[in-house]
Each structure stands twice: as structure tokens, then as C-alpha cells.
Amino acid sequence: MYYTYILFSSKSKNFYYGSTKDLQKRIKLHNRGEVFATAPYKPWRLVWYAAFEKEKQARDFELYLKSGSGKAFAYKRLVNSVVLKKDD
């Protein structure tokens, strides 16, 4: 399985969209600061993920989520940024 995921940074109050084959390992890498793009904003919390049979499906959905309409979809249907920001 391949995964598309959304992380939330309690430090920056931002979301990060990614895809991977090993979800647990990837989250650990983000939180250990081993991913250049996310290191300054740790800790990260997994707030949403989906599993796909093919890597291309997961990567295509990740790219969609990074687009303007994809972000609007994510905020409306996948995560509630107001609730997440109040939780931290």
C-alpha cells in the first residue's frame, strides 16, 4: 500500500501534505527533523491519511492536495483547521 497523508505542525500551525510507502517510518522522520522541508516546524501530528494500491495514485492525490482546489477540499472535507489550532 501507498499512503497520502496530512500532518499538522503545532509550532507553525501549518499543514504538510506528503506521500509514502511506510507511513509510520515517514512520520518518525518528520518528527526527528530528518526531512529538510519540515524540520524547522516539528513536532508534527498526523491528522489524515488515505491508502492507495498504486504509488502513482498516492502521488497524484498528494499533488492535488497541494493545489489551490485541493487545499480547499482538504480544509472543507478532510481537516478542520479551526479545531486543530484550538487543540494545541
C-alpha positions in Angstrom: 0.0 0.0 0.0 1.0 3.6 -0.6 -0.2 6.5 1.6 -1.1 10.1 1.1 -1.1 12.0 4.4 -1.6 15.4 6.0 0.5 16.5 9.0 -0.2 19.5 11.3 2.5 21.5 13.0 1.6 22.8 16.4 4.6 25.2 16.1 3.8 26.9 12.8 0.1 26.0 12.7 0.6 24.8 9.1 -0.3 21.6 7.3 2.1 19.5 5.3 1.0 17.1 2.5 3.0 14.1 1.6 3.0 10.5 0.3 5.0 7.4 1.3 5.1 3.7 1.3 5.8 3.4 5.0 3.6 5.9 6.9 4.9 5.2 10.4 8.5 5.5 9.4 7.9 8.7 7.5 6.1 10.4 10.4 9.1 9.5 12.6 11.5 11.0 10.1 9.4 14.2 10.1 9.4 14.4 13.9 13.2 13.7 14.2 13.9 16.6 11.9 15.3 14.3 9.1 13.1 15.8 6.4 14.6 19.1 5.3 11.2 20.8 4.4 9.6 20.1 7.7 12.5 20.1 10.2 12.0 23.7 11.5 8.3 23.1 12.2 8.3 20.0 14.3 6.6 18.4 16.2 4.1 17.1 13.6 0.8 15.4 14.2 -0.8 13.1 11.7 -4.3 14.4 11.1 -5.4 12.5 8.0 -4.3 9.7 5.6 -5.6 7.5 2.8 -4.2 4.3 1.4 -3.8 3.5 -2.3 -2.9 0.4 -4.1 -0.5 2.1 -6.5 2.2 4.7 -5.9 1.0 6.9 -8.7 -2.4 7.2 -7.1 -0.9 8.3 -3.8 1.4 10.8 -5.5 -1.3 12.2 -7.8 -3.6 12.7 -4.8 -0.7 14.4 -2.9 -0.2 16.8 -5.8 -3.9 17.5 -5.9 -3.9 18.3 -2.2 -1.0 20.8 -2.8 -3.0 22.7 -5.4 -5.4 25.5 -4.6 -8.6 23.5 -5.2 -7.0 20.5 -3.3 -6.3 22.7 -0.3 -9.8 24.0 -0.3 -11.1 20.4 -0.5 -8.8 19.3 2.4 -9.8 22.2 4.6 -13.5 21.6 4.0 -13.7 17.8 3.9 -10.6 16.3 5.5 -9.4 18.5 8.3 -10.9 21.3 10.3 -8.1 23.8 10.8 -10.0 25.9 13.4 -10.4 22.9 15.6 -6.8 21.8 15.1 -5.5 25.2 16.1 -7.6 25.3 19.3 -6.3 21.9 20.3 -2.7 23.0 20.5 
